[in-house]
Amino acid sequence: MATPLADVRRAALRHESGTPLIAFHDLSKRYELPHGRVVLDGVSGRIEPGEFLIVVGRSGSGKSTLLNLLGGLDRPSSGHVSVDGRSLGALSDRELTLLRRRRIGFIFQAYNLISTLTVSENLLLPLELNGLAVGNTVAKWLERVGLTGMEEAYPDQLSGGEQQRVAVARALVHEPDLILADEPTGNLDLHHATRVVALLDELCRSSGKTLVMATHSREVAGKADRMLTIREGRLEEVRE
């Protein structure tokens, strides 16, 4: 868990940046159906540039909902989220799409690779959508995640651990500032889960990216700067 060194690092990040990468205030999300359930109830917080934050909680506690709100995939019932001081609620649909495309990388539990595209083509997609030069970028990222030689394979030809490493590379290939990882180890055994978390930690720290990971498992929290837990719609910081 967070150490005094991590506390010093976060304080330095806060001092250098001034504005957090993400700030959210009085954030709530209610679903009217089937039973008018409140998933998040007035949560607030901030996430600094370069920070590795883990959000834990039981299945259905609201972890995915929080990440979807932070990434602009969903709209809150009340409250607001800002990225670099820009309120997501004030952005048009097009502006929000561009922000997600350029600034955010998403990693999902179910991988969400496009089955009809090869590994290489899955990685090319965010580069092409952002109008970025390709060069040897795909080969570089496949090497970094240990999948050199798998360029022409299709997702269904890969193991679960390999598919998740492709998903990690796809999320990072366009160099976004923020990585949102929603239960990225949920479908993996302990060995592959540990490997994916270590890979994400190394890749994000080496490039100064901000990583927010939702998980139901506290075992993966050892490398994080901070850990938050969601209980009954409220967000609490865990200090151990």
C-alpha positions, 0 to 999 in steps of 0.5 A: 500500500501507499508508503511515506515515499508515495506520499512525498511523490504525490505531494510533489506531483500536486505541487508541480501540476497545480491543477489535478488531471481529474477532479470530481465533486459531489458525483452521484449516479442513480439508475431508475430501473429496476429499483431506483438504485443509487450507485454513487452518492455524492463522491468527491476527489482528485487524481494527480498527473502520474498517479497510480490509483486503485478503486476496490469494492464488491461486484456491483458496488459502483467501480465501473460506474465511477470509471465510466463517469471519469472517462466520459462514457456516461453522464452523472445524475448530479455533480461534475467531473473535470479533466485538466480543469475542463468540465466534461458536462460542458463539452459537446458530444463531439468534444467529449469523443475527441477528448476520450480518443486523444487523452484517455486509454480504456482497458476492459475486463472482457478485453473488447478487442475487435475479433475481425482485426489482427493484433496489429490492426487492433493497435493501428486503430487508435493511431489512425483515429488520431491521425498519428504516424504509425512508423514502427509504433505497433512493433515497439508496443508489441515488443514492450508487452512481450508479443513480438511475432503475434502481429498477424494473429487474431484475438481468438487465437490468443490466450486470455493473458495474451489478449489482455496484453494486446488490450494494454498495448492498444490503450497505450499506443497513442500515448494518452495521459490517462489510463482507465482499467476496469477489472483488467485482471478479472478473467485471468489467473493469479500468475497472469493477473500479477503479470498484467498489473506489473506491466501496467505499472511499469509502462505507465510509470516509465512514461508518466501516465496516470493509471486508475484501476478498478478491481475487486481484489486487494491483492493487486493493490501493492504497487498503487500510490493510493487505494480507494474503496466504494461502500454503499455508494460512498468513496473512502481512502484506505490507509494501511 
